[in-house]
Amino acid sequence: MLFLFGSYTLKSQENWEKYENNPVLTTGDEAMWDEYGVSMGAVLKFDNQYHLWYNGRMSEVSNWQIGYAWSDDGINWTKYPFPVITYGTFGNWDNNRRLGAVIKVNDTLKMWFVATNNMPFESHLGYAWSMDGISWSIYPEPVLSTGQEGDWDNYVVFESSVIYDGNQYYMWYGGFDDNDYNPPKIGYATSADGINWVKDIENNPVLEGGIEGSYLQDWVCFPNVLQNDGVFEMWFSGHVNDHYRIGFAQSEDGIEWDYITDYPVLDIGANETWEDKQVCRPSVIIDDNQYKMWYSGYDGSRYKIGLALGDITTEIDNHQTVDAFYCQSYPNPFTNKFELHYYLDIESQVIISLIDSKGCVIKTVKDAFHLPGDHIAIFDATDLNTGVYYYRLQTGERFAIGKMLKLK
């Protein structure tokens, strides 16, 4: 878990408010192709409209197909009446197609979708492109396939998120192997053209679950990544006890990720609501200086799509803000010690306190003047019990607060 202030800013994307009249997209009428469920894929905004591509199916046993809808406000949607991408030919590598990522490059919409075949089972990612979002051309071969025997993704590759920076495509994708004890994780790949992908064998997987007792105890999947002010931001789905919840992580390079909170940023709904079993498959955009997230909700019967909103502001402890300095903890979680790396823009008196989960100050590390520049404070944590702690770094009227986790 990483808490940075200043040049790498913790923003309020961990504070989301669900739209009060959710869901905003529901299942189709009887006998429609999406009457059994609608599940999130991707939202883009261009030409002063919101554009949504989503998964739908007619029955519990039918293949997923990909639909399209548009909206002036992101709330009231008009569905295109037919699937824009249907399931493939029986027995082919893309017999079943399920949406992963959509981006717009110049005038071309580009889609990467999950493709599976059950005769025999195989899993790939496919690619398609369109000029209008309705008529799609499908690349005839998989563009990313499962790994070799012994690889972490040798059995399944699934939903992805793609970014293009003008020179290169970056992909984060779900995958797992054929060992029942190894749950899904998130991997990373790059491409010059969006078709020929190179997996990061050295660093994959780049995000894993398995944190005992947390909302991502079992696995992590369904990444959605934005690049914002030079920082990669990922919303993903964490799984435990048959429930999905949405979490958040940040990275400077797209490879080394830090969980920002030890709790989900979007949780399941109350009992007997449309989303009381799962919230998952986020699609996030920045629009009108606000984060907007569309996500799948599930009640054990039907998938539907909801909306949540998050402001883009630097927030620290009851809306107290700081600028021109930052503070970062390493490692997090920690065991016997941790370090606080911080930067000062002016000569300042620095007070660093360690606070327990009850709000009691249990240790003060520094209380001295420091010159401008980079500094490091080292905490000896051998006498601390396992659990959640907070640091508070204060310089004059400015301060930063971050959460940390002590492991055994």
C-alpha positions in Angstrom: 0.0 0.0 0.0 1.5 3.3 -1.1 0.5 6.8 0.0 2.2 9.7 -1.9 1.6 13.4 -1.7 2.8 16.0 -4.2 4.6 14.7 -7.3 2.8 11.3 -7.0 -0.5 12.3 -5.6 -3.1 10.2 -3.7 -6.4 11.4 -5.2 -9.9 10.8 -4.2 -10.4 7.9 -6.6 -10.6 5.8 -3.5 -13.7 7.7 -2.5 -16.6 6.8 -4.8 -20.3 7.5 -4.6 -22.7 5.3 -6.4 -25.4 6.9 -8.5 -28.6 6.8 -6.5 -30.8 5.5 -9.3 -28.6 2.6 -10.3 -28.5 0.4 -12.4 -28.2 2.6 -15.5 -28.2 -0.3 -18.0 -30.4 -3.3 -17.4 -31.3 -6.5 -19.2 -33.2 -6.5 -22.5 -36.8 -7.4 -22.9 -38.0 -11.0 -23.3 -36.6 -12.7 -26.4 -33.9 -10.0 -26.8 -30.4 -11.1 -27.3 -29.4 -9.6 -23.8 -32.4 -10.5 -21.8 -30.4 -12.8 -19.4 -27.7 -10.3 -18.4 -25.6 -7.2 -19.3 -22.1 -7.0 -18.1 -19.5 -4.2 -18.4 -17.0 -3.9 -21.1 -15.7 -0.4 -21.9 -16.9 3.3 -21.9 -15.4 6.1 -24.0 -16.5 9.7 -24.4 -16.0 11.4 -27.7 -18.0 13.7 -30.1 -19.9 15.0 -27.0 -21.4 11.5 -26.3 -20.7 8.6 -24.1 -20.2 5.3 -25.9 -20.6 1.9 -24.1 -19.7 -1.6 -25.3 -21.0 -4.3 -23.1 -21.5 -8.1 -22.9 -24.9 -9.6 -23.1 -26.5 -13.0 -23.5 -30.0 -14.5 -24.0 -29.8 -17.4 -21.5 -27.7 -19.0 -18.8 -26.1 -21.4 -21.3 -25.9 -19.2 -24.4 -22.6 -17.6 -25.5 -21.9 -14.0 -24.7 -22.1 -11.4 -27.4 -21.0 -7.8 -27.5 -23.5 -4.9 -27.7 -23.3 -1.1 -28.0 -25.2 1.8 -26.4 -24.8 5.6 -26.4 -25.8 8.4 -24.0 -25.7 12.1 -23.7 -25.2 12.0 -19.9 -23.8 8.6 -19.1 -27.0 7.7 -17.3 -29.7 7.3 -19.8 -28.6 4.9 -22.5 -30.0 4.0 -25.9 -29.1 0.4 -26.9 -28.3 -0.5 -30.5 -30.9 -3.3 -31.0 -28.5 -6.1 -32.1 -25.1 -7.4 -31.1 -22.3 -5.6 -32.8 -20.0 -8.6 -32.4 -21.7 -12.0 -32.3 -20.2 -15.4 -31.3 -17.9 -17.1 -33.7 -18.2 -20.3 -35.7 -18.6 -23.4 -33.6 -15.2 -25.1 -33.1 -13.2 -22.1 -34.0 -10.7 -20.4 -31.6 -13.2 -17.5 -31.1 -16.5 -19.4 -30.8 -17.3 -17.4 -27.7 -16.4 -13.7 -27.6 -16.5 -11.5 -24.6 -15.4 -7.9 -24.5 -12.2 -6.7 -22.8 -10.9 -3.3 -23.8 -11.8 -0.6 -26.3 -9.7 2.5 -27.1 -9.8 5.2 -29.8 -6.7 5.9 -31.8 -7.2 8.8 -34.2 -10.5 7.9 -36.0 -10.3 4.2 -35.4 -11.9 2.3 -32.5 -9.8 -0.7 -31.4 -11.1 -3.6 -29.4 -9.4 -6.6 -27.7 -11.8 -9.3 -26.7 -11.7 -12.6 -24.9 -12.1 -15.6 -27.2 -12.7 -19.2 -26.0 -13.6 -22.5 -27.6 -14.8 -25.5 -25.7 -14.0 -28.2 -28.3 -11.4 -28.6 -26.9 -11.0 -25.8 -24.5 -8.7 -23.0 -25.5 -8.4 -19.3 -24.5 -7.0 -16.3 -26.4 -7.4 -12.6 -26.8 -8.7 -11.4 -30.2 -8.6 -8.0 -31.9 -11.2 -6.0 -33.9 -11.4 -2.5 -35.3 -14.2 -0.2 -36.3 -14.8 3.4 -37.6 -18.3 3.8 -36.1 -18.4 1.4 -33.1 -21.1 -0.7 -34.7 -19.5 -2.4 -37.8 -16.4 -4.3 -36.6 -13.7 -6.1 -38.6 -12.2 -9.1 -36.7 -8.5 -10.0 -37.1 -8.5 -13.6 -38.2 -6.0 -15.0 -35.6 -5.5 -14.6 -31.9 -3.2 -11.7 -30.9 -2.4 -13.0 -27.4 -2.6 -16.6 -26.3 -1.9 -18.7 -23.2 1.6 -19.3 -22.0 3.8 -22.4 -22.3 3.6 -25.4 -19.9 4.7 -24.2 -16.5 3.9 -20.5 -17.1 1.5 -18.7 -14.8 -1.0 -18.1 -17.6 -0.7 -21.5 -19.4 -4.5 -22.3 -19.2 -6.5 -19.0 -19.5 -5.9 -15.4 -20.6 -8.9 -13.2 -20.2 -10.2 -9.6 -19.8 -7.6 -6.9 -20.6 -7.1 -3.1 -20.4 -5.1 -1.3 -23.1 -3.4 2.1 -23.3 -1.7 3.7 -26.3 0.8 6.5 -25.7 1.3 7.5 -29.4 4.2 5.1 -29.8 3.4 1.9 -28.0 0.5 -0.1 -26.8 0.4 -1.4 -23.1 -1.8 -4.2 -22.0 -2.7 -5.6 -18.6 -4.6 -8.9 -18.7 -6.0 -11.6 -16.5 -4.6 -15.1 -16.6 -4.1 -18.3 -14.6 -2.5 -21.8 -15.0 -3.9 -25.3 -14.9 -3.1 -25.7 -11.2 -6.3 -25.4 -9.2 -4.3 -23.9 -6.3 -3.0 -21.0 -8.3 -5.7 -18.3 -8.7 -6.0 -15.7 -11.4 -3.5 -12.8 -11.5 -2.8 -9.8 -13.8 0.0 -9.8 -16.4 1.5 -7.2 -18.6 2.4 -7.0 -22.3 3.5 -4.4 -24.9 3.1 -4.0 -28.6 4.1 -1.7 -31.4 0.9 -2.3 -33.4 -1.7 -3.7 -31.0 -1.5 -7.0 -32.8 1.9 -8.5 -32.0 2.3 -8.6 -28.3 5.3 -9.3 -26.1 4.6 -10.5 -22.6 6.8 -9.3 -19.8 8.1 -12.7 -18.9 10.6 -11.3 -16.3 8.0 -9.5 -14.2 4.8 -11.3 -14.9 2.4 -11.5 -13.1 2.6 -7.8 -12.1 -0.4 -7.9 -9.7 -1.5 -10.8 -7.4 -4.1 -11.4 -4.7 -3.6 -13.9 -2.0 -3.7 -11.4 1.0 -5.2 -13.5 3.7 -8.4 -12.1 5.2 -8.7 -9.3 2.6 -11.3 -8.7 -0.2 -8.6 -10.0 -2.7 -7.8 -13.1 -0.7 -8.5 -15.5 -3.6 -7.6 -13.6 -6.8 -7.4 -10.3 -8.8 -8.7 -9.8 -12.3 -10.6 -7.5 -14.7 -8.1 -4.6 -14.8 -8.9 -1.1 -16.0 -5.9 1.2 -16.3 -5.6 4.9 -16.9 -2.5 7.0 -17.2 -3.0 10.3 -15.3 -0.3 12.9 -14.7 2.4 10.4 -15.4 1.0 7.8 -13.0 -0.7 4.5 -14.0 -4.0 4.0 -12.1 -5.6 0.6 -12.0 -9.1 -0.4 -10.9 -9.5 -4.2 -10.6 -11.8 -6.8 -9.2 -10.8 -8.7 -6.0 -12.4 -12.0 -5.1 -13.1 -13.8 -1.9 -16.0 -16.1 -0.7 -17.9 -15.8 -4.0 -17.9 -12.0 -3.9 -16.2 -9.6 -6.2 -15.3 -6.1 -5.1 -13.4 -3.3 -6.8 -9.9 -2.3 -5.6 -7.4 0.4 -6.6 -3.6 0.4 -7.2 -1.0 2.8 -8.6 2.2 2.4 -10.4 5.0 4.7 -11.9 6.0 2.2 -14.6 3.0 -0.1 -15.1 4.9 -3.0 -13.7 5.5 -2.4 -10.0 2.1 -1.8 -8.4 1.0 -0.7 -5.0 -2.4 -1.3 -3.4 -3.6 2.1 -2.2 -6.0 0.8 0.4 -6.5 -2.5 2.2 -10.2 -2.3 1.6 -12.3 -2.1 -1.7 -12.9 1.3 -3.1 -16.3 0.0 -4.4 -18.1 -2.6 -2.3 -21.1 -4.8 -2.9 -24.6 -3.5 -2.1 -26.9 -4.2 0.8 -28.7 -7.5 1.0 -31.5 -8.0 -1.5 -30.2 -5.4 -3.9 -29.2 -5.7 -7.5 -25.5 -5.8 -6.6 -25.4 -7.7 -3.3 -23.2 -10.5 -4.6 -20.7 -8.8 -6.9 -19.4 -5.5 -8.1 -16.7 -6.0 -10.7 -15.4 -5.2 -14.3 -14.9 -1.5 -13.8 -14.5 0.9 -16.7 -13.2 4.4 -15.6 -12.8 7.6 -17.5 -11.9 11.2 -16.5 -14.6 13.6 -17.5 -15.4 17.2 -16.4 -12.6 17.0 -13.7 -14.3 13.9 -12.3 -13.7 10.2 -12.3 -16.7 8.2 -13.7 -16.9 4.5 -13.3 -19.3 2.1 -14.9 -19.3 -1.4 -13.4 -21.1 -4.7 -13.3 -23.4 -5.6 -10.4 -24.8 -9.1 -9.8 -27.5 -10.4 -7.4 -27.0 -14.1 -8.0 -29.4 -14.0 -11.0 -28.7 -11.3 -13.5 -25.8 -8.9 -14.3 -26.6 -5.2 -14.7 -24.5 -2.1 -15.0 -24.2 0.7 -12.5 -22.4 4.1 -12.3 -20.2 5.6 -9.6 -18.5 9.0 -9.3 -15.3 10.2 -7.7 -13.9 13.7 -7.5 -10.3 14.5 -8.6 -8.8 16.4 -5.7 -5.9 15.8 -3.4 -7.3 14.7 -0.1 -5.6 13.9 3.1 -7.3 13.4 6.4 -10.6 15.3 6.5 -9.8 17.3 3.3 -6.6 18.9 4.6 -4.4 19.3 1.5 -0.7 19.6 1.0 1.5 20.5 -2.0 5.1 21.0 -2.9 6.2 18.0 -0.8 5.6 14.3 -0.7 6.0 11.3 1.5 6.2 7.7 0.7 6.6 4.5 2.8 8.8 1.5 1.8 8.0 -1.4 1.9 4.3 -1.6 2.5 3.3 -4.1 3.9 6.4 -4.2 6.2 7.9 -6.6 8.7 10.9 -5.6 10.9 11.4 -2.0 9.6 10.2 0.5 7.1 11.4 3.8 5.6 9.7 7.1 4.9 11.1 8.9 1.9 10.0 12.5 1.8 10.8 15.7 -0.1 10.8 19.2 1.2 10.6 22.3 -1.0 11.7 24.7 1.8 13.7 24.4 5.0 11.2 23.0 7.5 10.8 21.6 11.0 9.8 18.0 10.5 7.8 15.9 13.0 7.1 12.3 12.1 4.7 10.3 14.3 3.7 6.6 14.2 0.0 6.1 15.1 -1.8 2.9 15.9 -5.2 1.9 14.7 -6.9 3.5 17.7 -5.4 6.9 16.9 -2.8 6.9 19.7 0.7 8.2 19.0 3.1 5.4 19.9 6.4 6.8 18.5 7.9 10.0 17.3 10.9 9.6 15.0 12.1 13.1 14.1 11.6 16.6 15.5 14.2 18.7 13.8 14.9 21.2 11.0 15.8 19.9 7.6 17.1 21.6 4.5 15.1 21.4 1.2 15.6 18.2 -0.7 15.1 14.4 -0.3 15.2 12.8 3.1 14.7 9.3 4.6 13.5 8.3 8.1 13.9 4.7 9.2 11.5 3.1 11.6 12.5 0.0 13.7 9.3 -2.1 13.8 10.5 -5.2 15.6 8.5 -4.3 18.7 5.2 -3.6 16.8 2.4 -6.1 16.7 0.9 -7.1 13.4 -1.9 -4.8 12.2 -2.6 -1.4 10.6 -0.6 1.7 11.5 -0.5 5.3 10.2 2.3 7.7 9.8 1.9 11.4 10.1 4.6 13.8 8.7 4.1 17.4 9.6 6.0 20.5 8.4 4.5 23.7 9.8 0.8 23.7 8.8 1.2 21.1 6.1 1.1 17.4 6.8 0.7 14.0 5.1 -0.9 10.9 6.5 -0.6 7.3 5.2 -1.7 3.9 6.1 0.6 0.9 6.5 0.3 -2.8 7.3 2.7 -4.7 9.6 3.1 -8.4 8.8 4.6 -11.1 11.0 
